[in-house]
Amino acid sequence: MFDFLDGYDVLGAFWMTVKLTAVSAVGALVWGTLLAAMRVSPVPLMRGFGTVYVNVVRNIPLTVIVLFSSLGLADIFGMTMGSDDFDIQGFRLAVLSLAGYTAAFVCESIRSGINTVPIGQAEAARAIGLSFRQTLTLVVLPQAFRSVIGPLANVLIALTKNTTVAAAIGVAEAALLMKTMIENEAQVLLIGAVFAFGFVVLTLPTGLILGWLSKRLAVKR
């Protein structure tokens, strides 16, 4: 029944999807946290940059961002991303695009968590002499992260599905292999079912585990 899978590295394609998701998630979390700090910063220039970045990036289709990274950064400006190998370069460009795009959503999730922290705690921190950076990192962000694990889980699930856009620049992940198989094989419905099941296997445990963690670590008010 599944003889059409012979000769295709389905597990390898999904492993590429996992790597894209994991590396992009780390980049998006770091950059998104910095953007959230900018959004609540007392410095107008930083607040303005964070606001413009989030509002612009969230309203640009991810496909456009990925294609710009490939055609613009690589082909026009000659950015090699530290390697002349096409596969490595494509992977890094895809990670750059996915992380930059997802960071805008991470930022808004974390900012909503920051807004749940009682303002009195920040005022108390400043009253004992803590700087803005110390107040944010020692008092506000630890509580904010605990309150937004659920929303961040949704962002991670969306990121996992968004990795399929990397196929547009030739990254050998699951969507590109599915396209190749559909072009070469007759069992279109079975191929679609196999890859749909693969993405369910990747995303469903993520939602369940992080949902449980969100309830476990929820800040009691």
C-alpha positions as CSV (number, residue, x, y, z in Angstrom):
1,M,0.0,0.0,0.0
2,F,2.8,2.4,0.8
3,D,5.2,1.1,-1.8
4,F,5.2,4.6,-3.3
5,L,7.4,5.7,-0.4
6,D,10.3,3.6,-1.5
7,G,13.1,5.7,-2.8
8,Y,12.1,8.8,-0.9
9,D,13.7,10.0,2.3
10,V,10.5,11.1,4.1
11,L,12.0,10.9,7.5
12,G,15.0,13.0,6.3
13,A,12.6,15.6,5.0
14,F,10.7,15.8,8.3
15,W,14.1,15.9,10.1
16,M,14.9,19.0,8.1
17,T,11.5,20.5,9.1
18,V,12.4,19.8,12.8
19,K,15.8,21.5,12.4
20,L,14.2,24.5,10.7
21,T,11.6,24.8,13.5
22,A,14.1,24.3,16.3
23,V,16.7,26.8,15.1
24,S,14.2,29.4,14.0
25,A,12.3,29.1,17.3
26,V,15.5,29.9,19.3
27,G,16.2,32.9,17.0
28,A,12.6,34.1,17.2
29,L,12.5,33.8,21.0
30,V,15.7,35.8,21.4
31,W,14.8,38.5,18.9
32,G,11.2,38.6,19.9
33,T,12.2,39.1,23.6
34,L,14.5,42.0,22.6
35,L,11.7,43.5,20.5
36,A,9.3,43.2,23.5
37,A,11.8,45.0,25.7
38,M,12.0,47.7,23.1
39,R,8.2,48.0,23.0
40,V,8.1,48.8,26.7
41,S,11.4,50.7,26.9
42,P,11.4,54.3,28.2
43,V,13.5,55.3,25.2
44,P,11.3,56.7,22.4
45,L,13.6,55.6,19.6
46,M,13.6,52.0,20.8
47,R,9.9,52.0,21.3
48,G,9.4,53.4,17.8
49,F,11.7,50.8,16.2
50,G,10.0,48.0,17.9
51,T,6.6,49.2,17.0
52,V,7.5,49.8,13.3
53,Y,9.2,46.4,13.0
54,V,6.3,44.4,14.5
55,N,3.6,46.2,12.5
56,V,5.5,46.0,9.2
57,V,6.7,42.4,9.5
58,R,3.4,41.0,10.7
59,N,1.6,42.5,7.6
60,I,4.1,41.1,5.0
61,P,3.4,37.5,3.7
62,L,6.0,35.1,4.9
63,T,6.5,33.9,1.3
64,V,7.6,37.4,0.3
65,I,10.1,37.6,3.2
66,V,11.6,34.2,2.3
67,L,11.9,35.1,-1.4
68,F,13.4,38.5,-0.6
69,S,16.0,36.7,1.6
70,S,16.9,34.4,-1.3
71,L,16.6,36.7,-4.3
72,G,17.5,40.0,-2.5
73,L,20.1,39.1,0.1
74,A,21.7,36.2,-1.6
75,D,21.4,36.9,-5.4
76,I,21.5,40.7,-5.5
77,F,23.7,41.6,-2.4
78,G,25.8,38.4,-2.6
79,M,25.3,37.4,1.1
80,T,26.6,33.8,1.3
81,M,25.5,33.3,5.0
82,G,29.0,31.9,5.7
83,S,28.9,29.1,3.1
84,D,29.1,28.6,-0.6
85,D,27.1,25.4,-0.4
86,F,23.6,25.9,-1.8
87,D,21.9,23.6,0.7
88,I,23.5,25.2,3.7
89,Q,23.0,28.7,2.4
90,G,19.3,28.0,1.7
91,F,18.8,26.5,5.2
92,R,20.4,29.6,6.9
93,L,18.4,32.0,4.7
94,A,15.2,30.1,5.6
95,V,16.1,30.3,9.3
96,L,16.8,34.0,9.0
97,S,13.4,34.6,7.4
98,L,11.4,32.4,9.7
99,A,13.0,33.7,12.8
100,G,12.6,37.4,11.8
101,Y,9.0,36.8,10.8
102,T,8.0,34.8,13.9
103,A,9.8,37.2,16.3
104,A,7.1,39.8,15.6
105,F,4.5,37.4,17.0
106,V,6.7,36.3,19.9
107,C,7.2,40.0,20.7
108,E,3.4,40.6,21.0
109,S,2.9,37.5,23.0
110,I,5.6,38.5,25.5
111,R,4.4,42.1,25.6
112,S,0.9,40.9,26.5
113,G,2.5,38.9,29.3
114,I,4.4,41.9,30.5
115,N,1.1,43.8,30.7
116,T,-0.3,41.1,33.1
117,V,2.4,41.9,35.7
118,P,1.1,44.3,38.3
119,I,2.6,47.7,37.7
120,G,3.2,48.0,41.5
121,Q,6.0,45.4,41.2
122,A,7.9,47.4,38.7
123,E,7.4,50.5,40.8
124,A,8.7,48.7,43.8
125,A,11.7,47.5,41.9
126,R,12.6,51.0,40.8
127,A,12.0,52.2,44.4
128,I,14.8,50.0,45.7
129,G,17.2,51.3,43.0
130,L,16.9,48.7,40.2
131,S,17.5,50.0,36.7
132,F,15.0,49.4,33.8
133,R,17.0,46.5,32.6
134,Q,17.3,44.9,36.0
135,T,13.5,45.4,36.6
136,L,12.7,43.9,33.3
137,T,15.0,40.9,33.5
138,L,14.7,40.1,37.2
139,V,11.1,41.0,38.0
140,V,8.9,41.4,35.0
141,L,10.1,38.9,32.3
142,P,10.2,35.8,34.5
143,Q,6.5,36.3,35.4
144,A,5.6,37.4,31.8
145,F,7.1,34.2,30.3
146,R,5.1,32.0,32.7
147,S,1.9,33.7,31.7
148,V,2.4,33.4,27.9
149,I,3.6,29.7,27.6
150,G,0.2,28.9,26.0
151,P,0.3,31.7,23.4
152,L,4.0,30.9,22.6
153,A,3.0,27.3,22.0
154,N,0.5,28.5,19.4
155,V,3.3,30.5,17.8
156,L,5.6,27.5,17.8
157,I,3.0,25.3,16.1
158,A,2.4,28.0,13.5
159,L,6.2,28.2,13.0
160,T,6.3,24.4,12.4
161,K,3.7,24.7,9.7
162,N,5.3,27.8,8.2
163,T,8.5,25.9,7.5
164,T,6.8,24.6,4.4
165,V,7.3,28.0,2.8
166,A,11.1,27.2,2.8
167,A,10.3,24.9,-0.1
168,A,10.1,28.1,-2.2
169,I,13.8,28.5,-2.1
170,G,14.7,24.8,-2.5
171,V,15.2,23.8,1.1
172,A,14.7,20.0,1.2
173,E,12.0,19.9,3.9
174,A,8.7,18.0,4.0
175,A,6.7,20.2,1.6
176,L,9.3,20.1,-1.1
177,L,9.5,16.4,-1.0
178,M,5.7,16.1,-1.0
179,K,5.6,18.3,-4.1
180,T,8.2,16.1,-5.8
181,M,6.3,12.9,-4.9
182,I,3.0,14.3,-6.2
183,E,4.6,15.1,-9.5
184,N,6.1,11.6,-9.8
185,E,3.5,9.3,-8.2
186,A,-0.2,8.6,-8.7
187,Q,-1.3,8.2,-5.1
188,V,-1.9,11.9,-4.5
189,L,-4.4,11.3,-1.6
190,L,-2.1,8.9,0.2
191,I,0.8,11.2,-0.2
192,G,-1.2,14.0,1.2
193,A,-2.4,11.8,4.1
194,V,1.2,10.7,5.0
195,F,2.5,14.3,5.1
196,A,-0.6,15.6,7.0
197,F,-0.1,12.8,9.6
198,G,3.6,13.7,9.8
199,F,2.8,17.3,10.7
200,V,0.2,16.2,13.2
201,V,2.8,14.1,14.9
202,L,5.1,17.1,15.1
203,T,2.6,19.7,16.3
204,L,0.1,17.8,18.5
205,P,2.6,16.8,21.2
206,T,4.0,20.3,21.2
207,G,0.6,21.8,22.0
208,L,-0.2,19.2,24.6
209,I,3.1,19.4,26.4
210,L,3.3,23.2,26.4
211,G,-0.4,23.5,27.3
212,W,0.2,21.3,30.4
213,L,3.3,23.3,31.2
214,S,1.3,26.5,30.9
215,K,-1.2,25.3,33.5
216,R,1.6,24.0,35.7
217,L,3.6,27.2,35.8
218,A,0.7,29.7,35.7
219,V,1.2,32.7,37.9
220,K,-1.4,32.7,40.7
221,R,-2.9,36.2,41.1
